[in-house]
């Protein structure tokens, strides 16, 4: 059902933007905070123990996050005619893990 809600929100936003433009600034911050808190509350001690048991995978994930993602931001900034501040922003955003949405979808899909 979650993908349908997302699709519905996208359709509403594209067809009637005035219905969703109120959702900005503090509202987005609060929504992300509640989502991240809710996801954090689902964690158990075993989840942390699994991460400690797999240091190579954790290190690989961190290394890839801070090499491939910023590099892709740099490449996109070079390929498309964007201003220097936008290009720098792409690189910085590439360094930021984008886990909130993917974690929510993974949780809803009951994946591990």
DSSP file (Angstrom, degrees, kcal/mol; ACC not computed):
  #  RESIDUE AA STRUCTURE BP1 BP2  ACC     N-H-->O    O-->H-N    N-H-->O    O-->H-N    TCO  KAPPA ALPHA  PHI   PSI    X-CA   Y-CA   Z-CA
    1    1 A X     >        0   0    0      0, 0.0     4,-1.8     0, 0.0     3,-0.3   0.000 360.0 360.0 360.0 -29.6    0.0    0.0    0.0
    2    2 A X  H  >  +     0   0    0      1,-0.2     4,-2.3     2,-0.2     5,-0.2   0.916 360.0  52.1 -59.0 -46.3    2.9    2.4    0.7
    3    3 A X  H  > S+     0   0    0      1,-0.2     4,-2.6     2,-0.2    -1,-0.2   0.869 107.8  53.7 -59.6 -33.0    4.0    2.7   -3.0
    4    4 A X  H  > S+     0   0    0     -3,-0.3     4,-2.7     2,-0.2    -1,-0.2   0.897 107.6  49.8 -66.7 -39.2    0.4    3.6   -3.9
    5    5 A X  H  X S+     0   0    0     -4,-1.8     4,-2.5     2,-0.2    -2,-0.2   0.904 111.8  48.5 -64.1 -40.7    0.4    6.4   -1.3
    6    6 A X  H  X S+     0   0    0     -4,-2.3     4,-2.3     2,-0.2    -2,-0.2   0.928 112.5  48.1 -64.3 -44.7    3.7    7.7   -2.7
    7    7 A X  H  X S+     0   0    0     -4,-2.6     4,-2.6     2,-0.2    -2,-0.2   0.915 111.5  50.5 -61.8 -43.2    2.2    7.5   -6.3
    8    8 A X  H  X S+     0   0    0     -4,-2.7     4,-2.7     1,-0.2     5,-0.2   0.921 110.4  49.7 -60.7 -44.3   -0.9    9.3   -5.1
    9    9 A X  H  X S+     0   0    0     -4,-2.5     4,-2.5     1,-0.2    -1,-0.2   0.893 111.2  49.5 -61.4 -40.2    1.2   12.0   -3.5
   10   10 A X  H  X S+     0   0    0     -4,-2.3     4,-2.1     2,-0.2    -2,-0.2   0.916 111.6  48.3 -65.3 -43.1    3.2   12.5   -6.6
   11   11 A X  H  X S+     0   0    0     -4,-2.6     4,-2.5     2,-0.2     5,-0.3   0.929 112.9  47.8 -63.8 -44.8    0.1   12.7   -8.8
   12   12 A X  H  X S+     0   0    0     -4,-2.7     4,-3.0     1,-0.2     7,-0.3   0.928 112.4  50.0 -61.4 -44.5   -1.5   15.3   -6.5
   13   13 A X  H  < S+     0   0    0     -4,-2.5    -1,-0.2    -5,-0.2    -2,-0.2   0.855 114.8  43.5 -63.1 -35.1    1.7   17.3   -6.4
   14   14 A X  H  < S+     0   0    0     -4,-2.1     3,-0.3    -5,-0.2    -1,-0.2   0.848 122.9  35.4 -78.8 -34.5    2.0   17.3  -10.2
   15   15 A X  H  < S+     0   0    0     -4,-2.5    -2,-0.2     1,-0.2    -3,-0.2   0.792 134.7  18.8 -92.4 -29.5   -1.6   18.0  -10.9
   16   16 A X    ><  +     0   0    0     -4,-3.0     3,-2.3    -5,-0.3     4,-0.4  -0.538  65.0 172.0-140.5  70.7   -2.5   20.4   -8.0
   17   17 A X  G >> S+     0   0    0      1,-0.3     3,-1.7    -3,-0.3     4,-1.3   0.778  73.6  69.5 -54.5 -30.1    0.7   21.8   -6.5
   18   18 A X  G 34 S+     0   0    0      1,-0.3    -1,-0.3     2,-0.2     4,-0.3   0.738  91.0  62.3 -64.2 -19.8   -1.1   24.2   -4.3
   19   19 A X  G <4 S+     0   0    0     -3,-2.3    -1,-0.3    -7,-0.3    -2,-0.2   0.698 115.6  29.2 -76.9 -18.0   -2.4   21.3   -2.2
   20   20 A X  T X4 S+     0   0    0     -3,-1.7     3,-1.5    -4,-0.4    -2,-0.2   0.469  91.2  91.3-120.9  -3.6    1.2   20.3   -1.2
   21   21 A X  T 3< S+     0   0    0     -4,-1.3    -3,-0.1     1,-0.3    -2,-0.1   0.671  77.1  69.9 -71.0 -13.2    3.2   23.5   -1.2
   22   22 A X  T 3  S+     0   0    0     -4,-0.3     2,-1.6     1,-0.1    -1,-0.3   0.746  78.5  87.9 -69.8 -21.9    2.4   24.0    2.5
   23   23 A X    <   +     0   0    0     -3,-1.5     2,-0.3     4,-0.1    -1,-0.1  -0.594  68.7 102.1 -84.2  87.1    4.6   21.1    3.3
   24   24 A X    >   +     0   0    0     -2,-1.6     3,-1.8     4,-0.0     4,-0.2  -0.934  65.6   6.7-154.0 172.3    8.0   22.8    3.6
   25   25 A X  T 3> S+     0   0    0     -2,-0.3     4,-2.0     1,-0.3     3,-0.3  -0.234 128.9  12.4  54.5-117.8   10.5   24.1    6.1
   26   26 A X  H 3> S+     0   0    0      1,-0.2     4,-2.9     2,-0.2    -1,-0.3   0.839 126.2  59.2 -62.8 -36.0    9.5   23.0    9.7
   27   27 A X  H <> S+     0   0    0     -3,-1.8     4,-2.4    -5,-0.2    -1,-0.2   0.907 107.9  45.8 -61.9 -41.2    6.9   20.6    8.5
   28   28 A X  H  > S+     0   0    0     -3,-0.3     4,-2.7     2,-0.2     5,-0.3   0.922 112.3  51.1 -66.9 -43.2    9.5   18.6    6.5
   29   29 A X  H  X S+     0   0    0     -4,-2.0     4,-2.2     1,-0.2    -2,-0.2   0.928 112.9  45.5 -59.7 -45.7   11.9   18.7    9.5
   30   30 A X  H  X S+     0   0    0     -4,-2.9     4,-2.7     2,-0.2     5,-0.2   0.917 112.5  50.5 -64.4 -43.7    9.2   17.4   11.8
   31   31 A X  H  X S+     0   0    0     -4,-2.4     4,-2.3    -5,-0.2    -2,-0.2   0.923 113.0  45.6 -62.3 -44.4    8.1   14.7    9.4
   32   32 A X  H  X S+     0   0    0     -4,-2.7     4,-2.8     2,-0.2     5,-0.2   0.888 112.3  52.5 -65.0 -38.4   11.7   13.5    8.9
   33   33 A X  H  X S+     0   0    0     -4,-2.2     4,-2.6    -5,-0.3     5,-0.2   0.928 111.2  45.5 -63.2 -45.7   12.4   13.6   12.6
   34   34 A X  H  X S+     0   0    0     -4,-2.7     4,-2.6     2,-0.2    -1,-0.2   0.908 114.2  49.5 -64.8 -41.4    9.3   11.5   13.4
   35   35 A X  H  X S+     0   0    0     -4,-2.3     4,-2.4    -5,-0.2    -2,-0.2   0.934 113.4  45.1 -63.1 -46.6   10.2    9.0   10.6
   36   36 A X  H  X S+     0   0    0     -4,-2.8     4,-2.5     2,-0.2    -2,-0.2   0.890 113.4  50.0 -67.3 -38.8   13.8    8.6   11.8
   37   37 A X  H  X S+     0   0    0     -4,-2.6     4,-2.2    -5,-0.2    -1,-0.2   0.935 111.1  49.7 -62.9 -44.8   12.7    8.3   15.4
   38   38 A X  H  X S+     0   0    0     -4,-2.6     4,-0.6     1,-0.2    -2,-0.2   0.903 112.1  47.4 -60.4 -42.0   10.2    5.6   14.5
   39   39 A X  H >< S+     0   0    0     -4,-2.4     3,-1.0     1,-0.2     4,-0.4   0.904 110.8  52.1 -65.8 -40.6   12.8    3.7   12.5
   40   40 A X  H >< S+     0   0    0     -4,-2.5     3,-1.3     1,-0.2    -2,-0.2   0.857 102.4  59.4 -63.8 -34.5   15.3    4.0   15.3
   41   41 A X  H 3< S+     0   0    0     -4,-2.2    -1,-0.2     1,-0.3    -2,-0.2   0.693  97.6  61.1 -68.4 -17.4   12.7    2.6   17.8
   42   42 A X  T << S+     0   0    0     -3,-1.0    -1,-0.3    -4,-0.6    -2,-0.2   0.615  83.4 104.9 -83.6 -11.4   12.5   -0.6   15.7
   43   43 A X    <   -     0   0    0     -3,-1.3     2,-0.3    -4,-0.4    -3,-0.0  -0.383  52.6-165.3 -71.0 146.7   16.2   -1.4   16.2
   44   44 A X    >>  -     0   0    0     -2,-0.1     4,-1.1     1,-0.1     3,-1.0  -0.816  37.3-101.7-124.0 166.9   17.2   -4.1   18.6
   45   45 A X  H 3> S+     0   0    0     -2,-0.3     4,-2.3     1,-0.3     3,-0.5   0.871 120.3  61.6 -56.5 -38.5   20.6   -5.0   20.2
   46   46 A X  H 3> S+     0   0    0      1,-0.2     4,-2.5     2,-0.2    -1,-0.3   0.827  96.5  59.5 -60.1 -31.9   21.0   -7.8   17.7
   47   47 A X  H <> S+     0   0    0     -3,-1.0     4,-1.4     2,-0.2    -1,-0.2   0.904 109.1  42.8 -63.2 -40.6   21.0   -5.2   14.9
   48   48 A X  H  X S+     0   0    0     -4,-1.1     4,-2.1    -3,-0.5    -2,-0.2   0.879 112.1  53.6 -72.7 -38.3   24.0   -3.5   16.4
   49   49 A X  H  X S+     0   0    0     -4,-2.3     4,-2.0     1,-0.2    -2,-0.2   0.890 105.5  54.4 -63.6 -38.7   25.7   -6.8   17.2
   50   50 A X  H  X S+     0   0    0     -4,-2.5     4,-0.6     1,-0.2    -1,-0.2   0.907 108.3  49.3 -59.9 -41.7   25.3   -7.9   13.5
   51   51 A X  H >< S+     0   0    0     -4,-1.4     3,-0.8     1,-0.2     7,-0.3   0.895 110.7  49.6 -65.2 -39.7   27.1   -4.7   12.4
   52   52 A X  H >< S+     0   0    0     -4,-2.1     3,-0.5     1,-0.2    -1,-0.2   0.832 107.5  55.4 -67.9 -32.0   29.9   -5.3   14.9
   53   53 A X  H 3< S+     0   0    0     -4,-2.0    -1,-0.2     1,-0.2    -2,-0.2   0.634 108.9  49.4 -74.9 -13.6   30.3   -8.9   13.6
   54   54 A X  T <X  +     0   0    0     -3,-0.8     4,-2.0    -4,-0.6    -1,-0.2  -0.482  61.1 152.6-124.5  61.8   30.7   -7.6   10.0
   55   55 A X  H <> S+     0   0    0     -3,-0.5     4,-2.7     1,-0.2     5,-0.2   0.838  72.9  56.5 -63.6 -31.7   33.4   -4.9   10.2
   56   56 A X  H  > S+     0   0    0      2,-0.2     4,-2.5     1,-0.2    -1,-0.2   0.928 108.9  45.8 -65.0 -43.7   34.5   -5.4    6.6
   57   57 A X  H  > S+     0   0    0      2,-0.2     4,-2.4     1,-0.2    -1,-0.2   0.897 114.2  48.4 -66.7 -39.5   31.0   -4.8    5.2
   58   58 A X  H  X S+     0   0    0     -4,-2.0     4,-2.3    -7,-0.3    -2,-0.2   0.931 113.1  47.3 -64.9 -45.4   30.5   -1.7    7.3
   59   59 A X  H  X S+     0   0    0     -4,-2.7     4,-2.7     1,-0.2    -2,-0.2   0.892 111.7  51.0 -63.4 -40.0   33.9   -0.3    6.3
   60   60 A X  H  X S+     0   0    0     -4,-2.5     4,-2.7     2,-0.2     5,-0.2   0.919 109.8  50.1 -63.3 -43.8   33.2   -1.1    2.7
   61   61 A X  H  X S+     0   0    0     -4,-2.4     4,-2.2     2,-0.2    -2,-0.2   0.913 112.9  45.9 -60.5 -43.7   29.9    0.7    2.9
   62   62 A X  H  X S+     0   0    0     -4,-2.3     4,-1.8     2,-0.2    -2,-0.2   0.926 113.2  49.7 -65.5 -44.9   31.5    3.8    4.5
   63   63 A X  H  < S+     0   0    0     -4,-2.7     4,-0.4     1,-0.2     5,-0.3   0.917 113.1  46.0 -61.6 -43.3   34.3    3.8    2.0
   64   64 A X  H >X>S+     0   0    0     -4,-2.7     5,-1.3     1,-0.2     4,-1.2   0.885 108.7  56.2 -67.3 -37.9   31.9    3.6   -0.9
   65   65 A X  H 3<5S+     0   0    0     -4,-2.2     5,-0.4     1,-0.2    -1,-0.2   0.877 113.9  39.7 -61.2 -37.1   29.6    6.3    0.5
   66   66 A X  T 3<5S+     0   0    0     -4,-1.8    -1,-0.2     3,-0.1    -2,-0.2   0.340 126.6  32.2 -99.9   7.6   32.5    8.8    0.7
   67   67 A X  T <>5S+     0   0    0     -3,-0.9     4,-1.8    -4,-0.4    -3,-0.2   0.634 122.0  35.0-120.5 -59.6   34.1    7.9   -2.6
   68   68 A X  H  X5S+     0   0    0     -4,-1.2     4,-2.6    -5,-0.3     5,-0.2   0.938 117.6  50.3 -66.4 -47.5   31.6    6.8   -5.2
   69   69 A X  H  ><S+     0   0    0     -5,-1.3     4,-2.1     1,-0.2    26,-0.2   0.932 114.0  42.3 -63.6 -48.4   28.7    9.1   -4.2
   70   70 A X  H  > S+     0   0    0     -5,-0.4     4,-2.4    24,-0.3    -1,-0.2   0.887 113.8  54.3 -64.3 -34.8   30.7   12.3   -4.2
   71   71 A X  H  X S+     0   0    0     -4,-1.8     4,-2.6     2,-0.2    -2,-0.2   0.908 107.4  49.8 -63.4 -41.2   32.5   11.3   -7.4
   72   72 A X  H  X S+     0   0    0     -4,-2.6     4,-2.7     2,-0.2     5,-0.2   0.901 109.4  52.2 -62.9 -39.8   29.1   10.8   -9.0
   73   73 A X  H  X S+     0   0    0     -4,-2.1     4,-2.3     2,-0.2    18,-0.3   0.909 110.2  48.5 -60.3 -42.1   28.1   14.3   -7.8
   74   74 A X  H  X S+     0   0    0     -4,-2.4     4,-1.7     2,-0.2    -2,-0.2   0.921 111.8  48.9 -62.9 -45.4   31.3   15.7   -9.4
   75   75 A X  H  X S+     0   0    0     -4,-2.6     4,-2.6     2,-0.2    -2,-0.2   0.922 112.0  48.0 -62.6 -44.7   30.6   13.9  -12.7
   76   76 A X  H  X S+     0   0    0     -4,-2.7     4,-2.1     1,-0.2    -1,-0.2   0.908 110.4  52.8 -62.5 -41.1   27.0   15.1  -12.8
   77   77 A X  H  <>S+     0   0    0     -4,-2.3     5,-0.6    -5,-0.2    -1,-0.2   0.817 113.7  43.4 -63.1 -31.1   28.2   18.6  -12.0
   78   78 A X  H  <5S+     0   0    0     -4,-1.7    -2,-0.2    -5,-0.1    -1,-0.2   0.838 113.4  50.5 -81.8 -35.5   30.7   18.4  -14.9
   79   79 A X  H  <5S+     0   0    0     -4,-2.6     2,-0.3    -5,-0.2    -2,-0.2   0.859 109.2  52.7 -73.0 -35.2   28.3   16.8  -17.4
   80   80 A X  T  <5S-     0   0    0     -4,-2.1     2,-2.0    -5,-0.2    -1,-0.0  -0.794  93.3-110.3-106.6 145.5   25.5   19.3  -16.9
   81   81 A X  T   5 +     0   0    0     -2,-0.3     2,-0.3     0, 0.0    -3,-0.1  -0.485  61.6 146.5 -75.7  82.8   25.8   23.1  -17.2
   82   82 A X      < -     0   0    0     -2,-2.0     2,-0.0    -5,-0.6    -2,-0.0  -0.815  51.3 -99.6-114.7 158.3   25.3   24.0  -13.5
   83   83 A X     >  -     0   0    0     -2,-0.3     4,-2.3     1,-0.1     5,-0.2  -0.267  37.5-105.5 -70.7 162.9   26.9   26.8  -11.5
   84   84 A X  H  > S+     0   0    0      1,-0.2     4,-2.6     2,-0.2     5,-0.2   0.905 119.7  52.4 -58.7 -44.8   29.8   26.2   -9.3
   85   85 A X  H  > S+     0   0    0      1,-0.2     4,-2.2     2,-0.2    -1,-0.2   0.886 110.3  48.9 -60.5 -36.6   27.8   26.4   -6.0
   86   86 A X  H  > S+     0   0    0      2,-0.2     4,-2.3     1,-0.2    -1,-0.2   0.911 110.4  51.0 -67.5 -41.0   25.3   23.9   -7.4
   87   87 A X  H  X S+     0   0    0     -4,-2.3     4,-1.8     2,-0.2    -2,-0.2   0.914 110.7  48.3 -61.7 -43.2   28.2   21.5   -8.4
   88   88 A X  H  X S+     0   0    0     -4,-2.6     4,-2.5     1,-0.2    -1,-0.2   0.902 109.8  53.6 -63.1 -40.1   29.6   21.8   -4.9
   89   89 A X  H  X S+     0   0    0     -4,-2.2     4,-2.9    -5,-0.2     5,-0.2   0.890 105.4  53.4 -61.3 -40.1   26.2   21.1   -3.5
   90   90 A X  H  X S+     0   0    0     -4,-2.3     4,-1.9     2,-0.2    -1,-0.2   0.909 110.1  47.5 -60.7 -42.1   25.9   17.9   -5.6
   91   91 A X  H  X S+     0   0    0     -4,-1.8     4,-0.9   -18,-0.3    -2,-0.2   0.928 113.7  47.1 -65.7 -44.6   29.2   16.7   -4.2
   92   92 A X  H >X S+     0   0    0     -4,-2.5     3,-0.7     1,-0.2     4,-0.6   0.912 111.7  49.6 -64.7 -42.4   28.2   17.5   -0.6
   93   93 A X  H >< S+     0   0    0     -4,-2.9     3,-1.1     1,-0.3    -1,-0.2   0.861 104.6  60.5 -64.4 -33.7   24.8   15.8   -1.0
   94   94 A X  H 3< S+     0   0    0     -4,-1.9   -24,-0.3     1,-0.3    -1,-0.3   0.794 101.3  54.2 -61.6 -27.6   26.7   12.8   -2.4
   95   95 A X  H << S+     0   0    0     -4,-0.9     2,-0.6    -3,-0.7    -1,-0.3   0.635  92.1  88.1 -79.5 -14.3   28.5   12.6    0.9
   96   96 A X  S << S-     0   0    0     -3,-1.1     2,-0.1    -4,-0.6    -1,-0.0  -0.758  82.9-125.3 -91.9 118.8   25.2   12.5    2.8
   97   97 A X        -     0   0    0     -2,-0.6     2,-0.6     1,-0.1     3,-0.2  -0.409  15.6-152.6 -59.7 131.7   23.7    9.0    3.3
   98   98 A X     >  +     0   0    0      1,-0.2     4,-0.7    -2,-0.1     3,-0.1  -0.437  47.3 133.5-103.0  57.9   20.2    9.1    2.0
   99   99 A X  H  >  +     0   0    0     -2,-0.6     4,-3.2     1,-0.2     5,-0.3   0.643  41.3  82.7 -88.2 -15.3   18.8    6.4    4.2
  100  100 A X  H  > S+     0   0    0     -3,-0.2     4,-1.9     1,-0.2    -1,-0.2   0.946 101.0  35.0 -59.3 -53.1   15.5    7.7    5.6
  101  101 A X  H  > S+     0   0    0      2,-0.2     4,-2.4     1,-0.2     5,-0.2   0.925 120.8  47.9 -67.6 -44.7   13.3    6.9    2.6
  102  102 A X  H  X S+     0   0    0     -4,-0.7     4,-2.6     1,-0.2    -2,-0.2   0.889 111.4  51.1 -66.5 -36.8   15.2    3.6    1.8
  103  103 A X  H  X S+     0   0    0     -4,-3.2     4,-2.5     2,-0.2    -1,-0.2   0.901 110.3  49.7 -64.4 -39.6   15.1    2.5    5.4
  104  104 A X  H  X S+     0   0    0     -4,-1.9     4,-2.7    -5,-0.3    -2,-0.2   0.928 112.9  45.3 -65.1 -45.2   11.3    3.1    5.6
  105  105 A X  H  X S+     0   0    0     -4,-2.4     4,-2.0     2,-0.2    -2,-0.2   0.903 113.4  50.7 -66.3 -40.4   10.6    1.2    2.4
  106  106 A X  H  <>S+     0   0    0     -4,-2.6     5,-2.4    -5,-0.2    -2,-0.2   0.919 112.2  47.5 -61.2 -43.6   12.9   -1.6    3.5
  107  107 A X  H ><5S+     0   0    0     -4,-2.5     3,-1.6     1,-0.2    -2,-0.2   0.931 111.9  48.8 -63.1 -46.5   11.1   -1.8    6.8
  108  108 A X  H 3<5S+     0   0    0     -4,-2.7    -1,-0.2     1,-0.3    -2,-0.2   0.825 109.8  52.7 -64.6 -30.7    7.7   -1.7    5.2
  109  109 A X  T 3<5S-     0   0    0     -4,-2.0    -1,-0.3    -5,-0.2    -2,-0.2   0.425 110.6-125.8 -81.9   1.4    8.8   -4.5    2.9
  110  110 A X  T < 5 +     0   0    0     -3,-1.6    -3,-0.2     1,-0.2     2,-0.2   0.824  57.5 152.3  56.5  35.6    9.9   -6.5    5.9
  111  111 A X      <       0   0    0     -5,-2.4    -1,-0.2    -6,-0.2    -2,-0.0  -0.471 360.0 360.0 -89.6 165.1   13.4   -6.9    4.4
  112  112 A X              0   0    0     -2,-0.2    -1,-0.1     0, 0.0    -5,-0.1   0.374 360.0 360.0-112.7 360.0   16.6   -7.4    6.5
